[in-house]
């Protein structure tokens, strides 16, 4: 019974395919949360941590940098971020690795919205294993080679953060993070 419940809950909370689909050559994220998908919840919280629907990058961000993100918001985002990283590592699923890159690593100023040690940990090369971030990028490259060759922007989300709300497109966010 436990394995069945675990499998059901895992599919409900962290669905490998829930974040979007390739539609006319463009990868789109659903703008409505229809379940408790942790990727969508984390992305939503990272984009709008205090529930302010139109402020993706705070007005004081250029001047205050990390201080423009409230400490409590950073701590909450960090807990959920680490939970998702732990689940993706545990499940070792290429679709989840891809979702991590396309849904989470394309968040504007992500490195200010999570704890610094967490950001360093996903790129840590001190152990003998491949860093988590490189594993995710490798999975994305294997899963979408033709889309990436045609332009990586085709597989990155665009529907939830239009350029009128945030002048930083997903490709720049991915490279910055």
C-alpha atoms as an extended CHARMM CRD file, in Angstrom:
* protein
*
       177  EXT
         1         1  UNK       CA              0.0000000000        0.0000000000        0.0000000000  PROA      1               0.0000000000
         2         2  UNK       CA              2.7280000000        2.4540000000        0.9120000000  PROA      2               0.0000000000
         3         3  UNK       CA              4.3900000000        2.1770000000       -2.5040000000  PROA      3               0.0000000000
         4         4  UNK       CA              1.0560000000        2.8770000000       -4.2170000000  PROA      4               0.0000000000
         5         5  UNK       CA              0.3310000000        5.9000000000       -2.0120000000  PROA      5               0.0000000000
         6         6  UNK       CA              3.8750000000        7.1770000000       -2.4620000000  PROA      6               0.0000000000
         7         7  UNK       CA              3.6450000000        6.8180000000       -6.2320000000  PROA      7               0.0000000000
         8         8  UNK       CA              0.2550000000        8.5550000000       -6.3570000000  PROA      8               0.0000000000
         9         9  UNK       CA              1.3990000000       11.4460000000       -4.1530000000  PROA      9               0.0000000000
        10        10  UNK       CA              4.6470000000       11.8240000000       -6.0690000000  PROA      10              0.0000000000
        11        11  UNK       CA              2.7780000000       12.0870000000       -9.3670000000  PROA      11              0.0000000000
        12        12  UNK       CA              0.3900000000       14.5970000000       -7.8460000000  PROA      12              0.0000000000
        13        13  UNK       CA              3.0850000000       16.7860000000       -6.2880000000  PROA      13              0.0000000000
        14        14  UNK       CA              5.8790000000       16.5450000000       -8.8270000000  PROA      14              0.0000000000
        15        15  UNK       CA              4.5660000000       15.6630000000      -12.2590000000  PROA      15              0.0000000000
        16        16  UNK       CA              7.3720000000       15.4450000000      -14.8680000000  PROA      16              0.0000000000
        17        17  UNK       CA              5.1270000000       16.7580000000      -17.6410000000  PROA      17              0.0000000000
        18        18  UNK       CA              2.9100000000       19.2690000000      -15.8360000000  PROA      18              0.0000000000
        19        19  UNK       CA              5.0040000000       22.3600000000      -16.4950000000  PROA      19              0.0000000000
        20        20  UNK       CA              4.2780000000       22.6910000000      -20.1570000000  PROA      20              0.0000000000
        21        21  UNK       CA              4.1870000000       21.2920000000      -23.6050000000  PROA      21              0.0000000000
        22        22  UNK       CA              5.8320000000       22.1380000000      -26.8780000000  PROA      22              0.0000000000
        23        23  UNK       CA              3.1720000000       24.0430000000      -28.7940000000  PROA      23              0.0000000000
        24        24  UNK       CA              3.9490000000       25.2150000000      -32.3350000000  PROA      24              0.0000000000
        25        25  UNK       CA              7.6630000000       24.9750000000      -31.5870000000  PROA      25              0.0000000000
        26        26  UNK       CA              7.3840000000       26.9450000000      -28.3360000000  PROA      26              0.0000000000
        27        27  UNK       CA              7.4580000000       25.5280000000      -24.7990000000  PROA      27              0.0000000000
        28        28  UNK       CA              4.6890000000       27.0480000000      -22.6830000000  PROA      28              0.0000000000
        29        29  UNK       CA              3.8860000000       26.8330000000      -18.9920000000  PROA      29              0.0000000000
        30        30  UNK       CA              0.2540000000       26.7180000000      -17.9890000000  PROA      30              0.0000000000
        31        31  UNK       CA             -0.7230000000       30.0030000000      -16.3540000000  PROA      31              0.0000000000
        32        32  UNK       CA             -3.1510000000       28.2910000000      -14.0080000000  PROA      32              0.0000000000
        33        33  UNK       CA             -2.2120000000       25.9030000000      -11.2410000000  PROA      33              0.0000000000
        34        34  UNK       CA             -4.6050000000       22.9850000000      -11.4710000000  PROA      34              0.0000000000
        35        35  UNK       CA             -2.8810000000       20.7770000000       -8.9350000000  PROA      35              0.0000000000
        36        36  UNK       CA             -0.2540000000       20.9550000000       -6.2350000000  PROA      36              0.0000000000
        37        37  UNK       CA              2.6670000000       20.6140000000       -8.6170000000  PROA      37              0.0000000000
        38        38  UNK       CA              5.7060000000       21.7270000000       -6.6160000000  PROA      38              0.0000000000
        39        39  UNK       CA              7.5510000000       23.1060000000       -9.6580000000  PROA      39              0.0000000000
        40        40  UNK       CA              4.6730000000       25.4330000000      -10.5090000000  PROA      40              0.0000000000
        41        41  UNK       CA              4.2670000000       26.4370000000       -6.8670000000  PROA      41              0.0000000000
        42        42  UNK       CA              7.9700000000       27.2090000000       -6.4840000000  PROA      42              0.0000000000
        43        43  UNK       CA              8.1210000000       29.1580000000       -9.7510000000  PROA      43              0.0000000000
        44        44  UNK       CA              5.0640000000       31.1580000000       -8.7470000000  PROA      44              0.0000000000
        45        45  UNK       CA              6.5370000000       31.9140000000       -5.3320000000  PROA      45              0.0000000000
        46        46  UNK       CA              9.9320000000       32.8560000000       -6.7940000000  PROA      46              0.0000000000
        47        47  UNK       CA              8.2950000000       35.2070000000       -9.2920000000  PROA      47              0.0000000000
        48        48  UNK       CA              5.8520000000       36.7860000000       -6.8280000000  PROA      48              0.0000000000
        49        49  UNK       CA              7.1540000000       36.0190000000       -3.3190000000  PROA      49              0.0000000000
        50        50  UNK       CA              4.9670000000       38.4410000000       -1.4150000000  PROA      50              0.0000000000
        51        51  UNK       CA              1.9300000000       37.8480000000       -3.5920000000  PROA      51              0.0000000000
        52        52  UNK       CA              2.4760000000       41.0670000000       -5.5400000000  PROA      52              0.0000000000
        53        53  UNK       CA              1.2020000000       40.0650000000       -8.9510000000  PROA      53              0.0000000000
        54        54  UNK       CA              3.1030000000       42.5640000000      -11.0770000000  PROA      54              0.0000000000
        55        55  UNK       CA              6.4970000000       42.7920000000       -9.3440000000  PROA      55              0.0000000000
        56        56  UNK       CA              8.9160000000       40.1290000000      -10.5610000000  PROA      56              0.0000000000
        57        57  UNK       CA             12.0200000000       42.2470000000       -9.9900000000  PROA      57              0.0000000000
        58        58  UNK       CA             11.6260000000       44.7230000000       -7.1160000000  PROA      58              0.0000000000
        59        59  UNK       CA             12.0510000000       48.3970000000       -8.0160000000  PROA      59              0.0000000000
        60        60  UNK       CA             14.9680000000       48.6800000000       -5.5950000000  PROA      60              0.0000000000
        61        61  UNK       CA             16.7820000000       45.6070000000       -6.9360000000  PROA      61              0.0000000000
        62        62  UNK       CA             19.4810000000       47.4670000000       -8.8280000000  PROA      62              0.0000000000
        63        63  UNK       CA             20.4050000000       49.5520000000       -5.7900000000  PROA      63              0.0000000000
        64        64  UNK       CA             19.7740000000       47.0840000000       -2.9520000000  PROA      64              0.0000000000
        65        65  UNK       CA             20.6170000000       43.8450000000       -4.7670000000  PROA      65              0.0000000000
        66        66  UNK       CA             19.9740000000       40.8470000000       -2.4160000000  PROA      66              0.0000000000
        67        67  UNK       CA             18.4850000000       43.1330000000        0.2360000000  PROA      67              0.0000000000
        68        68  UNK       CA             15.5700000000       43.9160000000       -2.0980000000  PROA      68              0.0000000000
        69        69  UNK       CA             14.1990000000       40.4200000000       -1.3280000000  PROA      69              0.0000000000
        70        70  UNK       CA             12.6970000000       40.1170000000        2.1820000000  PROA      70              0.0000000000
        71        71  UNK       CA             14.6000000000       37.6490000000        4.3760000000  PROA      71              0.0000000000
        72        72  UNK       CA             11.4520000000       35.6320000000        5.1770000000  PROA      72              0.0000000000
        73        73  UNK       CA             10.5970000000       35.2940000000        1.4720000000  PROA      73              0.0000000000
        74        74  UNK       CA             14.1500000000       34.1140000000        0.7630000000  PROA      74              0.0000000000
        75        75  UNK       CA             13.9900000000       31.5230000000        3.5530000000  PROA      75              0.0000000000
        76        76  UNK       CA             10.6200000000       30.1510000000        2.3950000000  PROA      76              0.0000000000
        77        77  UNK       CA             11.7620000000       29.9730000000       -1.2270000000  PROA      77              0.0000000000
        78        78  UNK       CA             14.9850000000       28.2770000000       -0.1710000000  PROA      78              0.0000000000
        79        79  UNK       CA             13.1460000000       25.5170000000        1.7270000000  PROA      79              0.0000000000
        80        80  UNK       CA             10.9000000000       24.7350000000       -1.2460000000  PROA      80              0.0000000000
        81        81  UNK       CA             13.8460000000       25.0100000000       -3.6670000000  PROA      81              0.0000000000
        82        82  UNK       CA             15.8970000000       22.5020000000       -1.6360000000  PROA      82              0.0000000000
        83        83  UNK       CA             12.8870000000       20.1650000000       -1.3840000000  PROA      83              0.0000000000
        84        84  UNK       CA             12.5510000000       20.1130000000       -5.1650000000  PROA      84              0.0000000000
        85        85  UNK       CA             16.2890000000       19.5870000000       -5.6500000000  PROA      85              0.0000000000
        86        86  UNK       CA             16.1930000000       16.6700000000       -3.1820000000  PROA      86              0.0000000000
        87        87  UNK       CA             13.1850000000       15.1180000000       -4.9500000000  PROA      87              0.0000000000
        88        88  UNK       CA             14.7400000000       15.4790000000       -8.4020000000  PROA      88              0.0000000000
        89        89  UNK       CA             17.9950000000       13.9380000000       -7.1730000000  PROA      89              0.0000000000
        90        90  UNK       CA             16.1130000000       11.1040000000       -5.4680000000  PROA      90              0.0000000000
        91        91  UNK       CA             13.8540000000       10.3240000000       -8.4370000000  PROA      91              0.0000000000
        92        92  UNK       CA             16.6420000000       10.7820000000      -11.0310000000  PROA      92              0.0000000000
        93        93  UNK       CA             14.1720000000       11.4190000000      -13.8690000000  PROA      93              0.0000000000
        94        94  UNK       CA             15.3280000000       13.2500000000      -17.0180000000  PROA      94              0.0000000000
        95        95  UNK       CA             11.9480000000       15.0020000000      -17.4080000000  PROA      95              0.0000000000
        96        96  UNK       CA             12.3070000000       16.4170000000      -13.9010000000  PROA      96              0.0000000000
        97        97  UNK       CA             15.8550000000       17.5220000000      -14.6420000000  PROA      97              0.0000000000
        98        98  UNK       CA             14.5400000000       19.3540000000      -17.7150000000  PROA      98              0.0000000000
        99        99  UNK       CA             11.7270000000       20.9300000000      -15.7210000000  PROA      99              0.0000000000
       100       100  UNK       CA             14.2080000000       22.1920000000      -13.1660000000  PROA      100             0.0000000000
       101       101  UNK       CA             16.1440000000       24.0630000000      -15.8620000000  PROA      101             0.0000000000
       102       102  UNK       CA             13.1430000000       25.3940000000      -17.7760000000  PROA      102             0.0000000000
       103       103  UNK       CA             10.8840000000       26.2010000000      -14.8220000000  PROA      103             0.0000000000
       104       104  UNK       CA             13.2170000000       27.1560000000      -11.9940000000  PROA      104             0.0000000000
       105       105  UNK       CA             16.5270000000       28.2780000000      -13.4830000000  PROA      105             0.0000000000
       106       106  UNK       CA             14.7430000000       30.7850000000      -15.7420000000  PROA      106             0.0000000000
       107       107  UNK       CA             13.4600000000       32.7690000000      -12.7440000000  PROA      107             0.0000000000
       108       108  UNK       CA             14.7300000000       36.3730000000      -12.7420000000  PROA      108             0.0000000000
       109       109  UNK       CA             17.3750000000       37.0810000000      -10.0620000000  PROA      109             0.0000000000
       110       110  UNK       CA             17.0510000000       33.5480000000       -8.6760000000  PROA      110             0.0000000000
       111       111  UNK       CA             20.3960000000       33.7820000000       -6.8930000000  PROA      111             0.0000000000
       112       112  UNK       CA             18.9600000000       36.5980000000       -4.7200000000  PROA      112             0.0000000000
       113       113  UNK       CA             15.7220000000       34.7340000000       -3.9900000000  PROA      113             0.0000000000
       114       114  UNK       CA             17.3350000000       31.6670000000       -2.3970000000  PROA      114             0.0000000000
       115       115  UNK       CA             20.0920000000       31.3170000000        0.1840000000  PROA      115             0.0000000000
       116       116  UNK       CA             23.5950000000       31.7090000000       -1.2360000000  PROA      116             0.0000000000
       117       117  UNK       CA             24.7700000000       28.3140000000        0.1120000000  PROA      117             0.0000000000
       118       118  UNK       CA             21.9190000000       26.5840000000       -1.7440000000  PROA      118             0.0000000000
       119       119  UNK       CA             22.8800000000       28.1760000000       -5.0520000000  PROA      119             0.0000000000
       120       120  UNK       CA             26.4950000000       27.1500000000       -4.5270000000  PROA      120             0.0000000000
       121       121  UNK       CA             25.4640000000       23.5780000000       -3.6100000000  PROA      121             0.0000000000
       122       122  UNK       CA             23.6890000000       22.8500000000       -6.9140000000  PROA      122             0.0000000000
       123       123  UNK       CA             26.8360000000       23.7730000000       -8.8390000000  PROA      123             0.0000000000
       124       124  UNK       CA             29.3180000000       22.2330000000       -6.3820000000  PROA      124             0.0000000000
       125       125  UNK       CA             32.1050000000       20.3370000000       -8.1200000000  PROA      125             0.0000000000
       126       126  UNK       CA             34.0150000000       19.3120000000       -5.0070000000  PROA      126             0.0000000000
       127       127  UNK       CA             32.5440000000       15.8080000000       -4.8660000000  PROA      127             0.0000000000
       128       128  UNK       CA             33.2090000000       12.9890000000       -7.2910000000  PROA      128             0.0000000000
       129       129  UNK       CA             29.6860000000       13.1660000000       -8.7230000000  PROA      129             0.0000000000
       130       130  UNK       CA             28.5400000000       15.4590000000      -11.5100000000  PROA      130             0.0000000000
       131       131  UNK       CA             27.0650000000       18.7090000000      -10.1120000000  PROA      131             0.0000000000
       132       132  UNK       CA             23.2690000000       18.7530000000       -9.9790000000  PROA      132             0.0000000000
       133       133  UNK       CA             22.9450000000       21.7270000000      -12.3060000000  PROA      133             0.0000000000
       134       134  UNK       CA             25.1340000000       20.0870000000      -14.9800000000  PROA      134             0.0000000000
       135       135  UNK       CA             23.0720000000       16.8960000000      -14.7180000000  PROA      135             0.0000000000
       136       136  UNK       CA             19.9320000000       18.9420000000      -15.3720000000  PROA      136             0.0000000000
       137       137  UNK       CA             21.4200000000       20.8340000000      -18.3230000000  PROA      137             0.0000000000
       138       138  UNK       CA             22.7360000000       17.5770000000      -19.8260000000  PROA      138             0.0000000000
       139       139  UNK       CA             19.2610000000       16.0180000000      -19.5690000000  PROA      139             0.0000000000
       140       140  UNK       CA             17.7540000000       19.0570000000      -21.2970000000  PROA      140             0.0000000000
       141       141  UNK       CA             20.3050000000       18.8510000000      -24.1130000000  PROA      141             0.0000000000
       142       142  UNK       CA             19.6180000000       15.1360000000      -24.6220000000  PROA      142             0.0000000000
       143       143  UNK       CA             15.8240000000       15.5420000000      -24.5490000000  PROA      143             0.0000000000
       144       144  UNK       CA             15.5140000000       18.5890000000      -26.8540000000  PROA      144             0.0000000000
       145       145  UNK       CA             18.5300000000       18.5570000000      -29.2280000000  PROA      145             0.0000000000
       146       146  UNK       CA             16.6900000000       19.8260000000      -32.3130000000  PROA      146             0.0000000000
       147       147  UNK       CA             14.8250000000       22.5370000000      -30.3810000000  PROA      147             0.0000000000
       148       148  UNK       CA             18.0780000000       23.7270000000      -28.8080000000  PROA      148             0.0000000000
       149       149  UNK       CA             19.8230000000       23.7120000000      -32.1860000000  PROA      149             0.0000000000
       150       150  UNK       CA             17.0220000000       25.8980000000      -33.5570000000  PROA      150             0.0000000000
       151       151  UNK       CA             17.2840000000       28.2370000000      -30.5560000000  PROA      151             0.0000000000
       152       152  UNK       CA             17.0390000000       27.3890000000      -26.8630000000  PROA      152             0.0000000000
       153       153  UNK       CA             14.4600000000       30.1320000000      -26.3610000000  PROA      153             0.0000000000
       154       154  UNK       CA             11.9480000000       27.7930000000      -28.0300000000  PROA      154             0.0000000000
       155       155  UNK       CA             11.8630000000       25.4790000000      -25.0160000000  PROA      155             0.0000000000
       156       156  UNK       CA             11.8790000000       28.1300000000      -22.2910000000  PROA      156             0.0000000000
       157       157  UNK       CA              8.6730000000       29.3970000000      -20.6730000000  PROA      157             0.0000000000
       158       158  UNK       CA              7.3100000000       32.7760000000      -21.7500000000  PROA      158             0.0000000000
       159       159  UNK       CA              3.6040000000       32.8470000000      -20.9040000000  PROA      159             0.0000000000
       160       160  UNK       CA              3.8380000000       33.5020000000      -17.1670000000  PROA      160             0.0000000000
       161       161  UNK       CA              6.2380000000       36.4710000000      -17.3000000000  PROA      161             0.0000000000
       162       162  UNK       CA              5.6490000000       38.7120000000      -20.3070000000  PROA      162             0.0000000000
       163       163  UNK       CA              8.3380000000       41.2640000000      -21.1920000000  PROA      163             0.0000000000
       164       164  UNK       CA              5.9290000000       44.0350000000      -20.1640000000  PROA      164             0.0000000000
       165       165  UNK       CA              6.1370000000       42.7260000000      -16.5810000000  PROA      165             0.0000000000
       166       166  UNK       CA              9.8380000000       41.8030000000      -16.5350000000  PROA      166             0.0000000000
       167       167  UNK       CA             12.2860000000       43.0950000000      -19.1220000000  PROA      167             0.0000000000
       168       168  UNK       CA             14.5350000000       40.0790000000      -18.6210000000  PROA      168             0.0000000000
       169       169  UNK       CA             13.6170000000       37.2160000000      -20.9760000000  PROA      169             0.0000000000
       170       170  UNK       CA             13.9960000000       33.5730000000      -19.8400000000  PROA      170             0.0000000000
       171       171  UNK       CA             17.1940000000       32.9920000000      -21.8280000000  PROA      171             0.0000000000
       172       172  UNK       CA             18.9620000000       35.8550000000      -20.0440000000  PROA      172             0.0000000000
       173       173  UNK       CA             17.6950000000       34.6200000000      -16.6860000000  PROA      173             0.0000000000
       174       174  UNK       CA             18.9870000000       31.1240000000      -17.4020000000  PROA      174             0.0000000000
       175       175  UNK       CA             22.4200000000       32.4400000000      -18.3490000000  PROA      175             0.0000000000
       176       176  UNK       CA             22.5420000000       34.7900000000      -15.3370000000  PROA      176             0.0000000000
       177       177  UNK       CA             21.5420000000       32.1110000000      -12.8670000000  PROA      177             0.0000000000
